[in-house]
Amino acid sequence: MVLGKFAIIYTLAFLQRRCFLNYHGLIRLSSAANVSFTVSITVLFLAVNVCFPRFCVYLIISRTRLFKTWTLTRSLTIMHVKEEIIGILKQFDIGDKFSYLPLLPRASVLIPLFVRSGRLYTLLTLRSKELRTSAGEVCFPGGKRDPSDHDDVDTALREAEEEIGLSPDDVQVVCTLFPIINKTGLLVTPVVGFIEESFCPSPNPAEVSAVFTVPLDFFTSKEDHHSTYGVVGMSGLLHSFYFVDTDSGSQYHIWGLTALLAILVAVLALKKKPEFEVGFDSEDPLAFFQQILHRRISKL
């Protein structure tokens, strides 16, 4: 009986707090119900407010404090996770280590990261089928350098804004990683940055047909992973993942350079060794990527 009364009082206090319940609101809510229901609810509402006003106020204040505490704790958790990962990734920033490379056609991709419920995610795009290159493939936002771009970071941020409406001001750039020569001969530099979890993409239909997010640790699990050797134009293993987006129900094939970059960032950021062979030292991958880069350049 006591628990029943408490449940009723707390429910009414909650409804008051949410502004769903006042006397006139009760009449509107119960207008579609029978008269006895309306009378019963009205009497109960008046009785609780008259007999237990302080208790109702206490419940409202307590609930508000609990909500504020939960919000603060969640914000601090996200901040802590971000700061820790930023500190890790900055150790692998290439700076000017590759300034000696010959002039090659250049491109950049942005690898956007964000934290959701304490878990690290990344954002990927599905390229439009109307494009001349890599049509219908999964990629990170990015593209070729323009003459107006100052550096690789400028290229990545500009392309991300053009493709998915991500403003450069909304990206916290963390580092640039080792450049890789892709299958078409472009020197691709990955740029890693944090975005807000609340970011809502606006895909440019001329370039992007879908935008989706993937937990970064997905790229360290062998469950949906496949790999093969000896692919023409590729050095080392060709990695391939099949990911089902629970929001849309769509399945995406993530492979090639995009898969390799996703694995690389997952390994570095999470300090987690993949459950499958990757071909490089997960604790110090720089030597591996330098070797591949020099091998490709020597064949140009």
Backbone hydrogen bonds, N-H to C=O, Kabsch-Sander energy under -0.5 kcal/mol:
donor,donor_aa,acceptor,acceptor_aa,energy
5,K,1,M,-2.4
6,F,2,V,-2.6
7,A,3,L,-2.5
8,I,4,G,-2.1
9,I,5,K,-2.7
10,Y,6,F,-3.0
11,T,7,A,-2.3
12,L,8,I,-2.4
13,A,9,I,-2.7
14,F,10,Y,-2.7
15,L,11,T,-2.5
16,Q,12,L,-2.5
17,R,13,A,-2.5
18,R,14,F,-2.0
19,C,16,Q,-1.7
20,F,15,L,-2.4
21,L,15,L,-1.1
22,N,20,F,-0.5
26,L,22,N,-2.7
27,I,23,Y,-1.6
28,R,24,H,-2.0
29,L,25,G,-3.0
30,S,26,L,-2.2
31,S,28,R,-1.1
33,A,30,S,-1.2
38,T,34,N,-1.7
39,V,35,V,-2.5
40,S,36,S,-2.5
41,I,37,F,-2.5
42,T,38,T,-2.1
43,V,39,V,-2.5
44,L,40,S,-2.4
45,F,41,I,-2.6
46,L,42,T,-2.4
47,A,43,V,-2.6
48,V,44,L,-2.3
49,N,45,F,-2.0
50,V,46,L,-2.0
51,C,47,A,-3.1
52,F,48,V,-2.3
56,C,52,F,-2.2
57,V,53,P,-2.1
58,Y,54,R,-2.6
59,L,55,F,-2.4
60,I,56,C,-2.3
61,I,57,V,-2.7
62,S,58,Y,-2.8
63,R,59,L,-2.5
64,T,60,I,-2.1
65,R,61,I,-2.5
66,L,62,S,-2.4
67,F,63,R,-2.2
68,K,64,T,-2.4
69,T,65,R,-2.5
70,W,66,L,-2.5
71,T,67,F,-2.5
72,L,68,K,-2.5
73,T,69,T,-2.5
74,R,70,W,-2.4
75,S,71,T,-2.3
76,L,72,L,-2.4
77,T,73,T,-2.2
78,I,74,R,-2.3
79,M,75,S,-2.4
80,H,76,L,-2.5
81,V,77,T,-2.5
82,K,78,I,-2.5
83,E,79,M,-2.6
84,E,80,H,-2.3
85,I,81,V,-2.3
86,I,82,K,-2.9
87,G,83,E,-2.1
88,I,84,E,-1.6
89,L,85,I,-2.8
90,K,86,I,-2.2
91,Q,87,G,-0.6
91,Q,88,I,-0.9
92,F,89,L,-2.0
93,D,90,K,-1.3
94,I,176,T,-2.3
97,K,94,I,-2.4
99,S,96,D,-1.7
101,L,98,F,-1.4
107,A,187,L,-2.3
108,S,143,G,-2.3
109,V,189,T,-1.8
110,L,141,P,-3.3
111,I,109,V,-0.5
111,I,191,V,-3.4
113,L,193,G,-2.6
114,F,121,Y,-1.8
116,R,119,R,-2.8
119,R,116,R,-1.8
121,Y,114,F,-2.9
122,T,214,V,-2.3
123,L,112,P,-1.2
124,L,212,F,-3.0
125,T,139,C,-3.1
126,L,210,A,-2.8
127,R,125,T,-0.6
127,R,137,E,-3.1
128,S,207,E,-2.5
131,L,128,S,-1.1
136,G,128,S,-0.7
137,E,134,S,-1.7
138,V,253,H,-0.6
139,C,125,T,-2.7
143,G,108,S,-2.0
145,R,106,R,-2.3
149,D,146,D,-1.7
155,T,151,D,-1.8
156,A,152,D,-2.3
157,L,153,V,-2.6
158,R,154,D,-2.6
159,E,155,T,-2.5
160,A,156,A,-2.1
161,E,157,L,-2.0
162,E,158,R,-2.3
163,E,159,E,-2.5
164,I,160,A,-2.4
165,G,161,E,-1.3
166,L,160,A,-1.2
167,S,165,G,-0.8
170,D,167,S,-1.8
171,V,168,P,-1.5
172,Q,194,F,-2.8
173,V,171,V,-1.0
174,V,192,V,-3.1
175,C,192,V,-1.5
177,L,190,P,-2.6
180,I,188,V,-2.7
182,N,180,I,-0.6
182,N,186,L,-2.6
185,G,182,N,-1.8
187,L,105,P,-2.9
188,V,180,I,-3.3
188,V,186,L,-1.0
189,T,107,A,-2.3
189,T,187,L,-0.5
191,V,109,V,-2.9
192,V,175,C,-2.8
193,G,111,I,-1.7
194,F,172,Q,-2.3
195,I,113,L,-2.8
199,F,196,E,-1.6
202,S,164,I,-2.9
204,N,163,E,-3.1
207,E,204,N,-2.2
208,V,204,N,-3.4
209,S,126,L,-3.2
210,A,126,L,-1.1
212,F,124,L,-2.3
214,V,122,T,-2.5
216,L,120,L,-2.7
217,D,120,L,-0.5
218,F,215,P,-1.8
219,F,216,L,-1.6
220,T,217,D,-1.6
221,S,218,F,-1.1
225,H,222,K,-1.1
226,H,240,S,-2.7
228,T,238,L,-1.4
234,M,231,V,-2.0
238,L,228,T,-2.8
239,H,237,L,-0.7
240,S,226,H,-2.4
241,F,254,I,-3.0
242,Y,224,D,-1.4
243,F,241,F,-0.5
243,F,252,Y,-2.7
245,D,243,F,-0.6
245,D,250,S,-3.0
246,T,244,V,-0.7
249,G,245,D,-3.0
252,Y,243,F,-3.3
254,I,241,F,-2.5
254,I,252,Y,-0.7
255,W,253,H,-0.6
256,G,239,H,-1.4
258,T,255,W,-0.8
259,A,255,W,-0.8
260,L,256,G,-2.2
261,L,257,L,-2.6
262,A,258,T,-2.2
263,I,259,A,-2.4
264,L,260,L,-2.5
265,V,261,L,-2.5
266,A,262,A,-2.2
267,V,263,I,-2.8
268,L,264,L,-2.4
269,A,265,V,-3.1
270,L,266,A,-2.1
271,K,267,V,-0.9
272,K,267,V,-0.6
275,E,220,T,-2.3
282,S,280,F,-0.6
289,F,285,P,-1.9
290,Q,286,L,-2.4
291,Q,287,A,-2.1
292,I,288,F,-2.1
293,L,289,F,-2.3
294,H,290,Q,-2.6
295,R,291,Q,-2.1
296,R,292,I,-2.3
297,I,293,L,-2.4
298,S,294,H,-2.1
299,K,295,R,-0.6
299,K,296,R,-0.8
300,L,297,I,-1.3
